[in-house]
């Protein structure tokens, strides 16, 4: 759907900035973008435009710095129809006109869409790395499948005992023994995961 952008209150209170001309061959939207304080906006189609286009609601209220899209339905035309869209804000304090041209749409028989053959094949994607929670869950599943719950429990107990002994006895030999126990526990856990 084509869009006609209208800026309100950008250059001052009740100011309106809109293109001079807008051309379409289908229903379109008027996007009201309020850059300032809240505003009342009135949209009006002149007689020529009103014959082939319709607005459901003509009065709109926009909060501070708000946007609103107003849809304008159009009928099929055989020849271009020219008219004016009147945009009023501040109960007449600001007024702008946009020349609207509604052109005939494409012939229904010409509305074919060419589809490239590349669209018939799914795109090649490299798989994304799974999130950490999923990786942890897969690792725990592998440990359970390999019967490793007991091994994990024994490794944790051995690690806790080795750390508590190393903290209570201040000896280099004990620290080396604790390092060996921790190394064996890590190797055992890694072998369960792989």
C-alpha positions in Angstrom: 0.0 0.0 0.0 1.4 3.4 -1.0 1.7 6.0 1.8 1.3 9.8 1.7 3.3 11.2 4.6 2.1 14.4 6.4 4.1 16.0 9.1 2.3 18.1 11.8 3.7 20.7 14.2 7.3 20.2 12.9 7.9 23.8 12.0 5.7 25.3 14.7 2.3 25.0 16.2 -0.3 24.0 13.6 2.3 23.7 10.8 1.7 21.1 8.1 4.3 19.7 5.8 3.1 17.5 3.0 4.1 16.9 -0.6 2.5 19.0 -3.3 1.4 16.0 -5.3 0.7 12.3 -4.8 -0.1 9.7 -7.4 -1.5 6.2 -6.9 -3.3 3.5 -8.7 -4.7 1.7 -5.6 -6.0 2.4 -2.1 -3.5 4.3 -0.1 -2.8 5.6 3.4 -2.2 9.0 4.8 0.4 8.8 7.6 -0.1 11.6 10.0 3.1 12.2 12.1 2.7 14.7 14.9 6.1 16.1 15.9 4.8 18.4 18.6 1.9 18.9 21.0 -1.4 17.0 20.7 -3.4 18.1 17.6 -6.8 17.7 16.0 -6.6 17.0 12.3 -9.4 17.1 9.7 -9.0 15.4 6.3 -11.3 16.4 3.4 -11.5 15.1 -0.2 -12.8 17.6 -2.7 -15.8 16.7 -5.0 -13.7 15.2 -7.8 -11.7 13.0 -5.5 -14.7 12.1 -3.4 -16.3 10.4 -6.5 -13.6 7.7 -6.5 -12.1 7.7 -3.0 -13.5 7.5 0.5 -12.4 8.2 4.0 -14.1 6.3 6.8 -13.2 9.0 9.4 -12.3 12.6 8.7 -11.5 13.9 12.2 -8.5 12.6 14.1 -6.8 13.4 17.4 -3.1 12.8 17.7 -1.3 12.7 21.1 2.1 14.4 21.5 4.7 12.9 19.1 2.2 10.3 17.8 1.7 8.6 14.4 -1.6 7.5 12.8 -2.3 5.9 9.5 -5.6 6.8 7.8 -6.7 4.5 5.0 -8.3 5.9 1.9 -10.2 3.4 -0.3 -10.2 4.0 -4.1 -12.4 2.7 -6.8 -11.1 1.4 -10.1 -11.0 4.2 -12.7 -10.6 4.0 -16.4 -9.0 7.5 -16.7 -6.9 9.5 -14.2 -8.9 11.4 -11.7 -7.4 14.6 -10.2 -8.5 16.2 -7.0 -7.3 17.7 -3.7 -6.9 16.4 -0.2 -7.3 19.1 2.3 -5.4 18.7 5.6 -6.6 21.1 8.4 -5.1 21.3 11.9 -5.9 23.5 14.9 -9.5 24.0 13.8 -8.4 25.9 10.7 -5.2 27.5 12.0 -3.2 25.4 9.7 -4.3 24.3 6.2 -2.5 22.4 3.4 -3.6 21.0 0.1 -2.2 17.9 -1.7 -3.0 17.3 -5.4 -4.0 13.7 -5.6 -4.0 11.8 -8.9 -5.7 8.4 -9.0 -4.7 6.5 -12.1 -6.1 3.4 -13.7 -4.7 0.3 -12.2 -3.1 -2.5 -14.2 -5.4 -4.6 -16.3 -6.3 -7.7 -14.2 -4.9 -10.0 -17.0 -1.6 -8.1 -16.7 -1.3 -8.6 -13.0 0.9 -11.7 -13.2 3.8 -12.0 -10.9 7.1 -13.4 -12.3 8.6 -15.8 -9.8 12.3 -16.5 -10.0 13.3 -20.2 -9.9 15.7 -19.4 -7.1 12.6 -18.9 -4.8 11.5 -22.5 -5.3 14.6 -23.7 -3.3 15.0 -23.0 0.4 17.8 -20.7 1.2 21.0 -22.3 2.4 21.8 -21.3 5.9 24.5 -22.2 8.3 23.0 -23.5 11.4 23.1 -21.1 14.3 24.8 -22.1 17.5 22.3 -23.3 20.0 21.8 -21.3 23.1 23.7 -22.1 26.3 20.6 -23.6 28.1 20.1 -26.0 25.2 23.8 -27.0 25.2 23.7 -27.7 28.9 20.5 -29.8 28.5 22.1 -31.9 25.8 25.3 -32.4 27.9 23.2 -33.5 30.9 21.3 -35.9 28.6 24.6 -37.4 27.4 25.8 -37.9 31.0 22.6 -39.6 32.0 22.6 -41.8 28.8 26.2 -42.9 29.5 25.3 -43.8 33.1 27.4 -41.0 34.5 25.3 -39.7 37.3 27.1 -41.9 39.8 30.5 -40.9 38.3 29.6 -37.2 38.5 28.5 -37.7 42.2 31.8 -39.5 43.0 33.9 -36.9 41.2 32.2 -34.1 43.1 32.7 -35.8 46.5 36.3 -36.6 45.6 36.9 -33.0 44.6 35.3 -31.6 47.8 37.4 -34.0 50.0 40.6 -33.1 48.1 39.9 -29.4 48.5 39.1 -29.7 52.2 42.3 -31.7 52.8 44.4 -29.2 50.9 43.0 -26.4 52.9 43.6 -28.1 56.3 47.1 -29.6 55.6 49.7 -27.1 54.3 51.9 -29.4 52.2 53.2 -29.4 48.6 52.7 -33.1 48.3 49.0 -32.8 49.3 48.6 -30.0 46.7 50.0 -32.2 44.0 47.7 -35.0 45.1 44.7 -32.7 45.0 45.7 -31.6 41.5 45.9 -35.2 40.3 42.4 -35.9 41.8 40.9 -32.8 40.1 42.6 -33.8 36.8 41.2 -37.3 36.9 37.7 -35.9 37.8 37.8 -33.5 34.8 39.0 -36.2 32.4 36.2 -38.5 33.7 33.5 -35.8 33.2 34.8 -35.0 29.7 34.8 -38.6 28.7 31.1 -38.9 29.8 30.1 -35.9 27.7 31.9 -36.9 24.5 
